[in-house]
């Protein structure tokens, strides 16, 4: 198979950039959640810890999914091609 068209490659790179930007936003939300939860916990509101831990787990799963997406797109983009047309 021939080299991917420049437009396909550009679309993949834009998808990677978007996923990484979204990961940065999710990580900032996780840091805010940690700060807010710690402040409330230290004030004596112990009941906030469990819901915050669940929310942090969901955010972690979102980040892990985005990282897998970036990895998949990147490895698809770098897949070597041979001259016989088979992968």
Secondary structure, 3 states (H helix, E strand, C coil): CCCCCHHHHHHHHHHHHHHHHHHHHHHHHHHHHHHHHHHHHHCCCCCHHHHHHHHHHHHHHHHHHHHHHHHHHHHHHCCCCCCCCCC
